[in-house]
Amino acid sequence: MVVAIYYIWTMQCNPLCIFENVSNTSKILSQQSNITIDGKLIEWHSVQTSGNEIDAISETCKVLCVSNIVGIVGPGLSREAHIIATFAKTIGIPVISYSATDPDLSDRNVYSNFYRTAPSDKTTATAIIKLFKRFNWTSSILIYQNDAFGIRGAKVITEEFIKNNLTIQESIIFYISTLSIHDNLKNKLTHSESRIVILWVQSTYIRLILQDALKLNLVGPEFIWILSSSTSLDFFNKKYDEKLIGLLTIEPVTGTFVNVSINTTLLNAAYNIWQKYELESFPGSSKVNSFALFAFDATWSLIKSLEKLCSIIKNNSSSSCLSFIESSFCFDRRFIQSDLLLNSINQIEFLGVSGPIKFNLNSNRTDRINGSYYYVQNLQSSSNGLNFVPVLEYVDSDDWNFYKQTTDIVWPGNSLRILTDRAMLKGKHLRIGIIESIPFIIIINSIDNLGQNKTKYIGYICDLIERLKNEIGFIPEIQLVQSNQPYLESVQAVVNGDYDIVIDDVTITAKRKESVDFSNVIFDTSVGIIARRIPDVNIDPLSFLKPFSSQLWLLVFGICIYAAFLLCLIERQDNERLQNRSILFQFLMSVWYSFGNIVGYGVDFNVNTAAGRLLTAGLYMLSLILLATYTANLTSDLTISKSKDIISGIDDIKDGKIPSDRIGILVNTSLEEYYLKEIPFGRRDYYPLKSRKELYDSSLEGVIDVAFLDSAIAEYFTNNIYCNLTLIGEDFRKGGYEIIIPKKWVYANDLDVQILSLRESGQLEQLRRKWFQKKICPISYEISTAIQIKSMSGLFLIFGLITILSFLLFLWSKRSTFKKHFFNLLS
């Protein structure tokens, strides 16, 4: 009696595909166990399908028209299972599949007559998610075939990824009708940020896709391929062995592989029958495909359910347990005991050859309750060539654990280090554009021993590139951006592919963001206002002495003493106030006379000699010039000491305290965009500047009063080069400099991680201190207004001549006295 249809997919028939042999084994074992239906032995009818749904339903109808079929084992393909399960529901017979894994088939409300012994793709997707979490992977590329298995499998994997905050970067379709991928596989993979490829296709198609990927150099050190099943390596050229190392497979397996109890008695009995009747097709117990054992359990479930059904009917009535509403048209046939048979399947429970078999009567799911086991195989090289080696195991929604007696996982590139899921810059040649901008990029030109011109780049950016190179391992090719508008054209150069990236003092703006992307911040900065420095004069208790230099004060004091000595010499004998007095009194009165005349105060006695009057005239002249100069300089110092910066900050500019044409703005920069956006009167009537050199020169020459400049650069230049320029007020528009990178650059994450690592380790701050803490200008820049001796040298020269003339006049007036003394000495 034929009671079941057994489906075999013809494309699976290879030396390891033994599903038809399993059906024969099950049939013989049932007969040996004396399992009968209405006293007759169970028979089977095999239907071979090619994946065409219409052919599958047609072949099924042909069998139904000539045989009493009460159940179907299969089909093997999800796209066939949908139509066969729907048809079986119509005629009232169960379908138990061993390899149709489409998650939509799990819905009992839709497919009430459907069961399966293989895990659903949703369970597989959960296992994949846990595998990603184990290795801290966050993204993947998914390649799937365009049928029910591929499309719905891709859908459930994508849903699970989204639910767990993971990302499918690219979804690529393999068309089974043309056996090809219509997209440019190389572009899709190399331009994706992820380097994990999930290959969700049936085993027959895996080798086709891998062969194409190998030719395109997409298998190997850069990409980790995760296959939905293992594949024969006999189809691959031996020259690709090195690249194939590191492949992973994630496959459902039986309990034997994960140390879970199975029915070894039943399994051994099945193997014995197989070897007895078809020894040439038996591959060996270790090589039997897990889906073959799922097929055995599917077949045995139907057999045991039929046995239970007939036992129940026999005990309650004498009618046959196989009753049909006959019809020559297969769609009109009905199995009368349909509900009883489905209840028997729902209640059946036994230990099968793949693990425990049980279906939940009260659940809306068609899947078996337990028995979802997986292992990860890793393609490794050994003395026997390449072999798939189990490395991880997974049991019923638990977590991944190392496989029993496992070796290390060998990753692509023959590495034992766990690979990341993102594109890596290691070993890549990177064309880096830089812009001359002191101290970020400083160009040093020199001539070597051979007389050749050499150009060397130093600065913050060069040090940063060196540290990134050491951390990441890329190979830098540094090129200077040659342009009159480097910031504007550097963005376009990245868009055009002239450079891979541009590193310098570049800030992100909305307009730039439309064309390119930016890395993490490499340098924190803000905008400052630069202006001419107003001298700082400190007021102290001795500030009244500041108009003259200390040397000049000493000179004035010396002149006072000198004039007093000369006056005492000239007047001591002829001036009544000095006659008959002590020499000390005469000298002190002379000092008083000199001081009084120098400060313009005057004294209470007069000179009597012509020489004394001439000396007094010199003191008057000296007094006139010194007092006028002192008064003017003191007034200037006091005025300056009370003065402030022309503005206090950005708010004063917004309030219009400086005419817009006195505000310098660097054109085609983010500073210009900020000015036009934020300043209320932001018309283009500001003073346009084409370079920083022009900015500094215009500020020093008084062409502009203030200018906007990035505060870090402004601080460097005002501290080291332009000491008479300064920053005014508080910084504003806090931000930073970023690296210009192409849109959706696949290496962006790798670069950002390393930049963040440099920041967290304090290396960016070290570079900032190295290049920006240097300070040559005085801490307090002060313009001295004190009058120096040199500026008064003419005055003192004239006074010196006057004193000489005065002394000569004194000698002339005393000539008779000198003669008398001279003759007295001679006599």
Sequence and secondary structure as in RCSB ss.txt:
>XXXX:A:sequence
MVVAIYYIWTMQCNPLCIFENVSNTSKILSQQSNITIDGKLIEWHSVQTSGNEIDAISETCKVLCVSNIVGIVGP
GLSREAHIIATFAKTIGIPVISYSATDPDLSDRNVYSNFYRTAPSDKTTATAIIKLFKRFNWTSSILIYQNDAFG
IRGAKVITEEFIKNNLTIQESIIFYISTLSIHDNLKNKLTHSESRIVILWVQSTYIRLILQDALKLNLVGPEFIW
ILSSSTSLDFFNKKYDEKLIGLLTIEPVTGTFVNVSINTTLLNAAYNIWQKYELESFPGSSKVNSFALFAFDATW
SLIKSLEKLCSIIKNNSSSSCLSFIESSFCFDRRFIQSDLLLNSINQIEFLGVSGPIKFNLNSNRTDRINGSYYY
VQNLQSSSNGLNFVPVLEYVDSDDWNFYKQTTDIVWPGNSLRILTDRAMLKGKHLRIGIIESIPFIIIINSIDNL
GQNKTKYIGYICDLIERLKNEIGFIPEIQLVQSNQPYLESVQAVVNGDYDIVIDDVTITAKRKESVDFSNVIFDT
SVGIIARRIPDVNIDPLSFLKPFSSQLWLLVFGICIYAAFLLCLIERQDNERLQNRSILFQFLMSVWYSFGNIVG
YGVDFNVNTAAGRLLTAGLYMLSLILLATYTANLTSDLTISKSKDIISGIDDIKDGKIPSDRIGILVNTSLEEYY
LKEIPFGRRDYYPLKSRKELYDSSLEGVIDVAFLDSAIAEYFTNNIYCNLTLIGEDFRKGGYEIIIPKKWVYAND
LDVQILSLRESGQLEQLRRKWFQKKICPISYEISTAIQIKSMSGLFLIFGLITILSFLLFLWSKRSTFKKHFFNL
LS
>XXXX:A:secstr
 EEEEEEEEGGG STT  HHHHHHHHHHHHHHTT EETTEE EEEEEEE S HHHHHHHHHHHHTTS   EEE  
SSHHHHHHHHHHHHHHT  EEESS   GGGGBTTT TTEEESS  HHHHHHHHHHHHHHTT  EEEEEEESSHHH
HHHHHHHHHHHHHTT EEEEEEEEETTTTEE S HHHHHHTSSB EEEEES HHHHHHHHHHHHHTT SBTTBEE
EESS   GGGS GGGHHHHTT EEEEEE GGGGT    HHHHHHHHHHHHHH GGG   GGGS HHHHHHHHHHH
HHHHHHHHHHHHHHHH SS S  EE  SSGGG EETTHHHHHHHHHH EEE SSSEEEB TT SB BBSS  EEE
EEEEEEETTEEEEEEEEEEETT   EE TT     BTTTB S   SB   TT EEEEEE  BTTTBEEEEEE TT
S EEEEEESHHHHHHHHHHHHH  EEEEEE   SSHHHHHHHHHHHTS SEEESS    HHHHTT EEEEEEEEE
EEEEEEE        TTGGGTTB HHHHHHHHHHHHHHHHHHHHHHTTT TTTTT  HHHHHHHHHHHHHHHHTT
   SS   SHHHHHHHHHHHHHHHHHHHHHHHHHHHHHHHHT   S  SHHHHHTT S GGGEEEETTSHHHHHH
HHHSTT  S SEEESSHHHHHHHHHTTS SEEEEEHHHHHHHHHHT TTEEEEEEEEEEEEEEEEE TT TTHHH
HHHHHHHHHHTTHHHHHHHHHHS   S SS      B TGGGHHHHHHHHHHHHHHHHHHHHHTHHHHHHHHHHH
H 
